[in-house]
Amino acid sequence: MSTISNFHTKAITNNSESPFVKLKSINFGDCKWDAGFWAEKVKTAEEKMLPYMGDLLCGDIGHGLNNFKIAAGLKEGVHKGFYWHDGDFYKFMEAKTYVYGLTKNESLLKELDEYIDIIAQAQEEDGYIHTHIQITEGADRFENRKYHEMYNFGHLFIAASVHYRITGQKNFLDIAVKMADLLCVYFMPETKHYQRFGFNQTQIMGLVELYRTVKNEKYLALAEKFINRRGTYEIKHDSTTVGYPIGDMVQERTPLREANEAVGHAVLALYYYAGAADVYAETGEKALIDALDRLWENVTDKKMYVTGAVGQAHYGASSNREMIEEGFIDAYMMPNMTAYNETCANLCNAMFSNRMLGIKEDAKYADIIELVLYNSGLSGISLEGKEYFYSNPLRMVNNARDYEAHKDVTESPVRQPYLECFCCPPNLVRTICNSSGWAYNLSENGVAVILFGGNMLDTTLLDGSPIKLSQDTEYPWKGLVKITVEACKNTAFDIKVRIPKWAKGSTLTVNGEAVTVAVNPGSFATINRVWQAGDVITLDMPMEVTLVEGHDRIEEVRNQVAVKRGPIVYCVETPDLPTEASILDVYINGNSPLVAEHKADFLGGITVVNAELLIREGKTDEMYQVVSKPQFKSFKTQLVPYYAWSNRGQAEMTVFMPIVW
């Protein structure tokens, strides 16, 4: 372990010394996207997404920095924004730290130092830092769970750990350590008043990451304590729960180790699971990983959309018939138009799978990461990078819902330039900025290729030997991936190449010759040999356009299909339909070919799917009507990637369409 720690302590999730992790994270910056899809997204994040977000959060619209200035006595005013606004500012800082790590742009480091100085001035002498509590008269520490203190602390711990690893500076880390020490003072004792706190579970991930950073075991012990306390007390309203739901909504009905079903607020649940996976990575407790296995299967097999999105409903009830918001409802209950699918929840789905991938070394988790990144994650931001979706439905119909009823615009027919509830935008932008850190993992005797895209990897294997790889591909638009060994040790080691579950019929060669290992979709193809500089691995994945149907119990998509090509889910928008047609009139002709066509100058450069659709005629607005054989008008058009919809003005859209054979 001492050898490992010498080389790999600068990862996003620093599992370098985690004894129960099989695939270790690479240091952030060891891989950089240099061409193609993700290189372009990171460039947009650097040049447009982050500067625009900075204008919002450091000005009078987003007022995130203003809150810290007021708490520090540098500005007069009242707290503005939701209780969790501090945490969203920390995520913005984390994203900026990643860009600094990739570019070494000193102006970014200077800006971060300015923010950190203000936050340090706002921090109280005993370490407490939460601007809503500090500014608002009558709001006391740990008085009410709705104040989201733990959420803010968790993002502070994560952002500060990342900042220290990438910059080597301790100014932000010192703030986090002081707050974590205070948290231990309050929450390590078995005090009845505090045992129900921590319902928004970010602090568990944050405490484990802080433990990994400074090696203080009390942080890991407190993280585990937050897990152990859930579901061990009587569920009832008390002074700490005023104004906020209880029970399944906040993951307190069932102890985690006994849980079989994902319930409640999807973000709360998945941050909780990700934190529990981090704790397992350090402790190896079987009951913990058994529960996480069950919960992962429940999410992905019974409550996840074809886009990788999760959290089916804005309002609803758990299977225990307790009120929930923004979360999981019954298995297979998957509405399209009212699907909530908060961007944060979708990203948390990928975060949870990323941790499970490291623990289990199973490619099925990487399939979920990829599905989210290309679909329900990216759909949360416009191609320009300045407008946001909070919720991500699979169907949009004009005038079908009263979006004005939701004043914080968490549900909207178009992306918004600012969301009052601003948790999703910085969460997505930090994920785009750190995506290169997810591209490869280190195995016991080699390297695993997780994500495809033009990149350069310059790192060391776990034994300390150097490894350099380059990846050349036009993925996700083309399925050909070439991985060249640029430098390596002179003894045998593994290169594990992920074969996506959808990539049936893939071929894998080394220097033009077929490999002797199995190339099975949904698994790693492990090639062990003495590698030499100049060796080329070629993975060729057929990029056929496919039709996808849902499970029989998903009533809303019975006799409907979605279109998918590679990792990309497609949709049809009204700009590509006849003027008079609604999305509800559209059927897909199952007997007509679906043909992919790349359009370099359309929607940022995408591959569309050309299709023959059928527009149903003669329908009325009656609730029910007698029907004979439906009449259709044929119409040839294009389908666009789901993530790219709503970039041509307000539009109707659907992913699933009824099919006529």
C-alpha positions, 0 to 999 in steps of 0.5 A, a space after each residue: 500500500 505504501 507504494 500505491 500511496 506514493 503515486 495515486 493520491 490526487 484522484 477525484 475519489 482517492 481510493 488509492 489506499 482503500 483496501 476493498 477497491 479493485 479498480 483504483 482511480 487515476 490521478 486527476 490530470 493524468 488523462 486529458 481529452 484531446 480531441 472529439 466529443 468530451 474534449 469539446 465539452 470540457 472546452 465549452 465548460 472552460 470558456 463558456 459554462 464556468 465564466 457564465 456560472 461565475 457571473 451568476 454565483 458571484 453577482 446579484 443573480 445567484 448571490 452565492 458569494 454575496 452570502 459568504 461576504 455578508 457572513 464575513 462582515 464584508 457586505 451588508 444584506 440578508 441571505 438569499 437563495 435556498 438553504 443549500 446554496 453554499 453547497 452549490 457554490 462549493 461545487 462551482 469551486 470544485 469545477 473551477 479547480 478541475 479546469 485549473 488542474 487541466 490547464 494550470 491557468 494561474 488566473 483560476 487559482 487566483 480566483 479560487 484563492 479570493 473565494 477561499 479567503 472570503 469563506 475563511 473570514 465567514 467561518 466562525 472561530 469554532 469552525 462552523 460555516 453555514 451562511 443561512 444560519 449565520 446571517 438569518 436571525 432566529 435560525 440556530 445550528 442543527 435546529 431543523 433538517 430543512 436547513 441542509 447543513 449536512 449537504 453543504 458540509 459534504 460538498 465543502 469537504 469534497 471540494 476542499 479535498 479535491 482542491 488540496 490534491 490538485 493545487 497542493 494548497 491547504 487554505 481550503 482544506 484547513 476550512 474543511 478540517 475545522 468544520 469536520 472537527 466541529 461536526 465530530 464534536 456535535 455528532 459523535 456522542 449518542 445525543 438523541 436530539 441529533 441522531 436524525 440529522 444528516 438526511 441529505 447524505 453528502 456529508 458521508 462521501 465528504 467525510 470519507 474523502 476528508 479521511 482519505 486526504 488527511 488520514 484522520 480516522 474519526 472522519 471515517 468513524 463519523 461517516 459510518 455512524 451516520 449510516 448506522 443511525 438511519 432507521 433506528 429511531 421512531 419516525 415522527 415529526 419533532 422540532 428538527 423536522 418542522 417544514 420537511 417530510 419524514 420517513 422514506 422521503 429522507 431514507 430513515 424508515 429502513 436501516 440501510 443494511 436491511 433495505 431492498 428498495 430505493 425509496 424517497 428523494 432520489 438525490 438523497 438516496 443516491 448520495 447516501 448509497 455512494 457514501 455507503 459505498 465509500 465506507 465499504 471501500 474502507 471497512 469491507 463490511 459484507 452487510 453493507 455491500 450486500 445492501 448496495 448490490 440489492 439497491 443498485 439492482 433495484 434502481 437500474 432494473 426497476 426504476 431507471 429510464 432508458 436514458 439512465 435517468 432516475 427519480 420518476 416523480 415530482 410528488 408521489 408516495 413510496 411503496 410504504 405510502 409515505 409522501 415523497 418529492 423528487 424521487 422514486 415511486 413504485 417499480 416500473 411506474 415510469 411516466 414520460 411527460 411527468 417524469 421528473 428525473 432531476 439532473 442531480 439524481 441522474 448524475 448521482 446515479 453515475 456517481 454511485 455506479 462509479 464507486 461500485 465499478 471500483 469495488 466490483 470490477 464489473 463493466 455493468 457499472 460503467 455502462 450506467 456511467 456512460 448512459 448517464 453522461 451521454 443522455 440524462 446528464 448532458 440534457 441538463 445543459 444547453 449546447 451553448 452552456 448557459 441554460 439549464 434543465 432541472 428535470 428531464 422528462 422523456 416527453 414534452 407536450 405544449 400546454 399540457 401542464 401548468 409550468 408556471 405553478 412551479 415558481 422555482 422553475 424546476 419543471 420547464 418546457 425550455 431550459 432556463 438561464 438561471 434556476 433559483 434551486 441551483 444544485 444541478 448546474 454546478 453538479 453537471 459542470 463539475 462532472 463534465 470538467 472531471 470526466 477525464 478522471 473517469 476514463 481509466 482505472 488502474 487494476 491490480 496488474 494493469 489498466 482498465 479502459 472505462 470511457 472512450 474518447 480522444 485522449 492521452 493517458 500518462 500515469 503509473 501502474 500500481 507498481 509504480 511503472 510508467 504507462 502512456 496510452 493514446 486513444 483515437 476515436 470519433 466515439 460516440 458517433 463511430 464505434 472504432 476505437 484505437 488505443 496505442 501504447 506509447 510507453 510501458 514497462 517491459 514485463 507483461 501486464 493487463 489492458 482491460 477494454 470495456 465492451 459495452 452491453 449494447 456493442 454486440 458483434 464487436 471485434 478486438 485486435 492487437 496490431 491487426 491480429 484477433 485477440 484470443 480472449 473473449 469479447 463479450 458485451 457487458 464485460 471487460 476483455 482482458 489482454 495480458 501480454 508483454 506490451 511494446 511502444 507502438 502496439 495498437 489495440 483496435 476495438 470495432 463496435 457495430 453502431 447499428 440503429 436499434 429499437 428499444 422497448 420497455 419491460 411489459 410492466 412499464 404500462 406507459 410505453 407498451 407497444 412503443 419503442 425508443 431509438 438508440 445508437 451506441 450509447 446515444 438515445 434519440 428523440 423526435 422534436 416538433 422542429 422536424 415535424 410538419 407544422 400542424 403535427 403534435 408529438 402525440 400524432 407521431 408513430 414510427 414505421 417499423 418496416 422503414 430503415 433507420 439510417 445514421 447520418 453525421 451532420 458536422 454543422 448541426 447542433 454542435 456536430 451530431 449524428 442524426 437518425 433518418 427515419 420514416 414517421 407516420 402522422 396519424 390523421 383524424 383524431 379529435 380532442 374528445 376524451 374517448 372516441 370510436 375508432 376504425 382503422 387509423 389513417 396515417 400520412 408518411 413523413 421522412 425526417 430526422 431524430 436527434 440525440 436526446 441530450 441535444 433537444 430544446 436547442 432550437 427554441 421551444 419544442 415538443 419532444 418524445 423519446 418513446 413512440 408507438 410503432 406500426 409494423 
